[in-house]
Amino acid sequence: AGARWGRRPNDRAALEALQQKRLARFLADVLPRAPFYRDRPRTLAELPIVDKATTLARFAEFNTVGVTLDRALEVALAAERSRDFAPTLPGGVTVGLSSGTSGTRGVFLVSDAERARWAGVMLARLLTTASLRRIAGWGPPLRIAFFLRANSNRYATLGSRRIAFAFHDLLDPLSAHLARLNACPPDV
């Protein structure tokens, strides 16, 4: 990651300085937009520790777009039932649910900009040097298969004319996955 912002990749001091700069910007510019944090201290150490129950109980106060938990759950559960994960809230906000392995499902909201950043991070972690050469060239698109419990606009952000993204729904039978994988084998 270091080489991307003009430092040696192993320059820990430079990376920590960048992290501190971005954290300071987040604490000053983003955090105050969430009503829960509007009147809170401005250092990371002074922020209250909150649990999932508190976050869900005060969901609209924790997000910066004022979406209520009921509205977020309505959109997310409708997508889960229909298996159509394209609908968003006004402003292009994607809603999703965690798997609920802790016993309580979490809800997340993702903006268009956050989706784009997530896609960049995922591609940086997933793609090899050979993969990067392939998407930079004129050959066929790189095929990526995701096996997930639920799709999301966040995942679909990875698709482009150079990258073919395929969502494989874990609720589908194994035979359906095998047929799709044989018809269009993924590279990743």
C-alpha positions in Angstrom: 0.0 0.0 0.0 2.9 2.3 0.8 4.1 2.6 -2.9 0.7 3.9 -3.9 1.3 7.2 -2.0 4.9 7.7 -2.8 6.7 6.0 0.0 8.7 2.8 0.3 6.3 -0.1 1.0 8.0 -0.9 4.3 8.1 2.6 5.6 6.0 2.1 8.8 6.5 5.6 10.1 5.1 7.1 6.8 2.1 4.6 6.9 1.3 5.5 10.6 1.5 9.2 9.7 -0.9 8.7 6.9 -3.3 6.7 9.2 -3.2 9.5 11.8 -3.9 12.2 9.2 -6.9 10.2 7.9 -8.2 9.4 11.4 -8.0 13.1 12.3 -9.9 14.0 9.2 -12.5 11.4 10.0 -12.9 12.5 13.6 -13.2 16.2 12.6 -15.3 15.9 9.4 -17.3 12.6 9.3 -18.0 11.6 12.9 -19.8 14.9 13.8 -22.3 14.2 11.0 -23.6 11.2 13.0 -26.0 12.5 15.7 -24.7 10.1 18.3 -21.2 11.6 18.0 -22.1 15.2 17.3 -21.3 16.5 20.8 -18.6 13.8 21.7 -14.9 14.3 22.4 -12.8 14.5 19.3 -10.1 12.0 20.0 -10.3 8.2 19.4 -9.4 7.4 23.0 -12.3 9.7 24.3 -15.0 8.1 22.2 -17.4 5.8 24.1 -17.2 2.1 23.5 -20.5 0.9 22.2 -21.9 -2.6 21.5 -24.0 -4.0 18.8 -27.2 -3.7 20.8 -26.6 0.0 21.4 -25.8 0.5 17.7 -29.0 -1.2 16.6 -31.1 0.5 19.2 -29.9 3.9 18.1 -29.2 3.1 14.5 -30.4 6.4 13.0 -28.1 8.3 15.4 -25.1 6.3 14.3 -25.4 6.8 10.5 -24.8 10.1 8.7 -27.8 9.8 6.4 -30.6 9.5 9.1 -31.8 6.1 8.0 -33.9 4.3 10.6 -33.3 0.7 11.5 -36.8 -0.2 10.5 -36.3 1.4 7.0 -32.9 -0.3 6.5 -34.3 -3.7 7.6 -37.3 -3.2 5.3 -35.1 -2.8 2.3 -32.5 -5.4 3.3 -35.1 -8.1 4.1 -37.1 -7.4 0.9 -33.9 -8.0 -1.0 -33.2 -11.2 0.9 -36.7 -12.5 0.1 -36.7 -11.5 -3.6 -33.0 -12.2 -4.1 -32.9 -8.8 -6.0 -30.1 -6.9 -4.3 -30.1 -3.9 -6.6 -32.5 -1.5 -4.8 -30.9 1.3 -2.8 -32.1 4.0 -0.5 -32.2 7.7 -1.7 -28.8 8.9 -2.5 -27.6 5.5 -3.8 -27.1 4.1 -0.3 -26.9 0.3 -0.3 -28.3 -1.6 2.6 -27.1 -5.0 3.7 -27.2 -7.5 6.5 -24.5 -9.4 8.2 -24.8 -13.1 8.5 -25.8 -12.9 12.1 -23.3 -15.5 13.4 -23.2 -13.7 16.7 -27.0 -14.3 17.2 -28.1 -10.8 16.1 -27.8 -9.7 12.5 -26.1 -6.4 11.9 -27.2 -3.9 9.3 -24.8 -1.8 7.2 -25.2 1.2 4.9 -22.7 1.9 2.1 -22.5 5.0 0.0 -21.5 5.0 -3.7 -18.1 6.4 -2.7 -17.6 3.7 -0.1 -18.6 1.0 -2.6 -15.9 2.3 -5.0 -13.2 2.4 -2.3 -14.2 -1.2 -1.2 -14.0 -2.4 -4.8 -10.5 -0.9 -5.1 -9.3 -2.5 -1.8 -10.8 -5.9 -2.8 -9.2 -5.8 -6.3 -5.8 -4.8 -4.8 -6.0 -7.8 -2.4 -7.3 -10.3 -4.9 -5.5 -9.6 -8.2 -2.1 -11.0 -9.0 0.4 -9.3 -11.3 -0.8 -11.6 -14.1 -4.4 -10.6 -13.4 -3.5 -6.9 -13.5 -1.7 -7.4 -16.9 -4.8 -9.2 -18.2 -7.2 -6.4 -17.3 -4.8 -3.8 -18.7 -4.6 -5.6 -22.1 -7.1 -6.3 -24.8 -8.0 -9.9 -24.0 -11.2 -11.1 -22.5 -12.4 -9.7 -19.2 -11.1 -11.3 -16.0 -13.8 -13.5 -14.5 -14.3 -13.3 -10.7 -16.8 -15.5 -8.9 -18.1 -14.6 -5.5 -19.9 -17.3 -3.4 -22.0 -15.4 -0.8 -25.1 -15.8 1.2 -26.5 -12.5 -0.2 -25.4 -10.2 -3.1 -25.0 -6.5 -2.7 -24.5 -3.5 -4.8 -21.2 -3.3 -3.0 -20.0 -6.5 -4.6 -21.4 -5.7 -8.0 -19.2 -2.5 -8.0 -16.4 -4.8 -9.0 -17.9 -5.4 -12.5 -16.7 -3.5 -15.5 -15.9 -4.1 -19.2 -12.5 -5.5 -18.1 -13.8 -7.5 -15.1 -16.8 -9.9 -15.2 -18.2 -10.3 -11.7 -20.5 -13.4 -11.0 -22.5 -13.7 -7.9 -23.1 -17.3 -6.8 -26.0 -17.5 -4.3 -25.2 -19.9 -1.5 -28.9 -20.7 -1.4 -28.7 -22.3 -4.8 -28.1 -26.0 -5.1 -24.5 -27.2 -5.8 -25.6 -28.6 -9.2 -26.5 -25.0 -10.3 -23.1 -23.7 -9.2 -21.3 -26.5 -11.0 -23.2 -25.8 -14.2 -22.5 -22.1 -14.1 -18.8 -22.6 -13.3 -18.4 -25.1 -16.1 -20.1 -22.8 -18.6 -18.0 -19.8 -17.6 -15.0 -20.8 -15.4 -13.7 -18.0 -13.2 -10.2 -16.8 -13.1 -10.5 -15.7 -9.4 
